[in-house]
Amino acid sequence: MIEPVTLAGSDRTVGRDLDDLAGILSASVAAGASVGFVAPLGVEDAREYWRGLRRPVSSGARVLLGARRGGALVGTVQVVLDSPPNGRHRAEITKLLVHPRSRRGGLGAALMAAAEDGARAHGRTLLVLDTRTGDDGERLYRRIGYQAAGVIPRYARAVGGFQDTVYMFKELS
């Protein structure tokens, strides 16, 4: 089930979701995900990342969606709506993450479909994202209709060197 995730309140009121989100991020980075962090990423550092999203999520500048299995979050994606006045027609997709134990079951595509629906609900007609060139994310995005706008070589630092990043877009109907 895909649903909005709230991060409002204290760690006590969002404890399980915060723990699940931190686990997803930490495990994804450990499995090689290129999402702005370099392995190893400790769970407490991951929790701090999610705590930092409380304000943008609660203000509506960012939509946080989660996928649940058995009541626990196993995947997440964000839609960044905060744009300058000339960009109110677009949104950015960030941090599509599915826990490594839950991959290959269609959750990534389901989260992206929900993110696109969320963007449409906010009047967005153009989505942009970036991903590591040649990875599973790029293949997923191409399969669901995203097009490459260009590649930036050596864009992100990773364990063992630098990675190229492809910027992609999709026009929503």
PLY file of the C-alpha trace (Angstrom):
ply
format ascii 1.0
element vertex 173
property float x
property float y
property float z
element edge 172
property int vertex1
property int vertex2
end_header
0.00 0.00 0.00
1.39 3.41 -1.00
0.47 6.28 1.32
1.67 9.70 2.47
4.10 9.59 5.38
4.10 12.34 7.98
7.18 13.36 9.90
5.45 15.94 12.09
5.78 15.67 15.83
8.46 14.19 18.01
10.46 11.01 17.53
8.03 9.42 19.97
4.98 10.11 17.73
6.67 9.01 14.49
9.06 6.50 16.03
8.34 3.41 13.96
8.15 5.28 10.65
11.33 7.18 11.49
13.08 3.91 12.36
11.80 2.26 9.16
12.86 5.23 7.02
16.32 5.28 8.60
16.66 1.54 8.02
15.61 1.85 4.37
18.09 4.68 3.74
20.97 3.02 5.59
20.42 -0.37 3.92
20.01 1.20 0.47
23.27 3.13 0.77
25.01 -0.02 2.01
23.66 -1.84 -1.07
25.15 0.81 -3.34
22.33 3.31 -3.88
23.57 6.68 -5.10
21.25 9.00 -3.19
23.55 11.69 -1.84
25.28 9.63 0.84
28.46 7.57 0.87
28.68 4.22 2.64
28.83 3.47 5.42
25.82 5.47 6.57
24.92 4.85 10.18
21.30 4.53 11.23
21.56 7.60 13.49
22.85 9.71 10.58
19.99 8.37 8.48
17.48 9.27 11.23
18.94 12.80 11.28
18.37 13.14 7.53
14.68 12.24 7.93
14.29 14.53 10.97
15.55 17.35 8.74
12.61 16.81 6.40
9.94 17.51 9.02
9.53 21.17 8.11
9.41 20.82 4.29
7.01 17.87 4.55
4.70 19.53 7.09
4.69 22.83 5.11
3.73 21.08 1.87
6.97 21.99 0.09
7.74 18.28 -0.20
5.52 15.20 -0.46
6.86 12.06 1.23
5.27 8.79 0.17
5.86 5.36 1.63
5.15 1.77 0.67
4.14 -0.59 3.46
4.26 -4.34 3.82
2.99 -5.89 7.01
2.60 -2.43 8.54
6.27 -1.52 8.12
7.63 0.97 5.61
9.76 -0.80 3.01
10.03 1.92 0.36
9.79 5.67 -0.06
9.94 8.49 -2.61
9.78 12.27 -2.40
8.22 14.90 -4.64
9.86 18.30 -4.19
7.27 20.98 -4.95
9.19 24.01 -3.73
10.03 25.87 -6.95
10.69 29.44 -8.04
7.73 31.27 -9.61
8.79 30.34 -13.15
8.93 26.66 -12.19
5.57 26.05 -10.52
4.70 23.63 -13.33
7.51 21.24 -12.41
8.57 19.06 -9.50
11.65 17.02 -8.69
11.56 13.35 -7.77
14.14 12.45 -5.13
15.21 9.54 -2.95
13.28 6.68 -4.53
14.34 3.96 -2.10
13.16 0.39 -1.69
14.72 -1.67 1.09
17.05 -4.25 -0.52
14.97 -7.09 1.00
11.86 -5.81 -0.80
13.24 -5.11 -4.28
12.16 -6.70 -7.53
8.50 -6.75 -6.54
7.21 -3.67 -8.34
7.39 -1.27 -5.39
9.68 1.19 -7.20
7.25 1.50 -10.10
4.28 1.76 -7.71
5.99 4.50 -5.71
6.79 6.39 -8.92
3.17 6.11 -10.09
2.01 7.52 -6.75
4.62 10.30 -6.96
3.37 11.22 -10.43
-0.23 11.27 -9.15
0.87 13.48 -6.27
2.63 15.86 -8.63
-0.47 16.07 -10.84
-2.62 16.80 -7.78
-0.39 19.83 -7.15
-0.69 21.03 -10.76
2.73 19.83 -11.86
3.13 18.78 -15.50
6.88 18.18 -15.72
8.96 15.92 -13.48
12.75 15.88 -13.29
15.18 13.58 -11.51
18.75 12.41 -11.58
20.23 8.97 -11.14
23.51 7.16 -11.52
24.16 6.32 -15.16
23.54 2.67 -15.97
22.05 1.54 -12.67
18.74 -0.16 -11.91
17.11 3.22 -11.28
17.88 4.45 -14.78
16.38 1.29 -16.27
13.24 1.68 -14.15
12.82 5.35 -15.08
13.24 4.64 -18.79
10.73 1.77 -18.57
8.08 4.09 -17.05
8.56 6.82 -19.63
11.36 9.10 -18.44
13.75 10.48 -21.04
17.40 11.38 -20.62
18.18 15.08 -20.84
21.94 14.58 -20.51
24.79 13.03 -18.59
27.21 14.81 -16.30
30.47 12.89 -15.95
32.03 12.37 -12.52
29.07 14.10 -10.86
28.93 12.19 -7.58
31.60 10.84 -5.28
31.28 7.18 -4.34
33.31 4.52 -2.65
36.02 3.76 -5.17
35.77 6.93 -7.25
33.31 9.13 -9.08
30.08 8.31 -10.90
28.35 9.76 -13.93
24.81 11.02 -13.41
22.00 11.15 -15.94
19.33 13.85 -15.66
15.89 12.69 -16.77
12.45 14.16 -17.26
8.86 13.16 -17.93
6.00 15.30 -19.12
2.75 14.36 -17.39
-0.46 14.32 -19.35
0 1
1 2
2 3
3 4
4 5
5 6
6 7
7 8
8 9
9 10
10 11
11 12
12 13
13 14
14 15
15 16
16 17
17 18
18 19
19 20
20 21
21 22
22 23
23 24
24 25
25 26
26 27
27 28
28 29
29 30
30 31
31 32
32 33
33 34
34 35
35 36
36 37
37 38
38 39
39 40
40 41
41 42
42 43
43 44
44 45
45 46
46 47
47 48
48 49
49 50
50 51
51 52
52 53
53 54
54 55
55 56
56 57
57 58
58 59
59 60
60 61
61 62
62 63
63 64
64 65
65 66
66 67
67 68
68 69
69 70
70 71
71 72
72 73
73 74
74 75
75 76
76 77
77 78
78 79
79 80
80 81
81 82
82 83
83 84
84 85
85 86
86 87
87 88
88 89
89 90
90 91
91 92
92 93
93 94
94 95
95 96
96 97
97 98
98 99
99 100
100 101
101 102
102 103
103 104
104 105
105 106
106 107
107 108
108 109
109 110
110 111
111 112
112 113
113 114
114 115
115 116
116 117
117 118
118 119
119 120
120 121
121 122
122 123
123 124
124 125
125 126
126 127
127 128
128 129
129 130
130 131
131 132
132 133
133 134
134 135
135 136
136 137
137 138
138 139
139 140
140 141
141 142
142 143
143 144
144 145
145 146
146 147
147 148
148 149
149 150
150 151
151 152
152 153
153 154
154 155
155 156
156 157
157 158
158 159
159 160
160 161
161 162
162 163
163 164
164 165
165 166
166 167
167 168
168 169
169 170
170 171
171 172
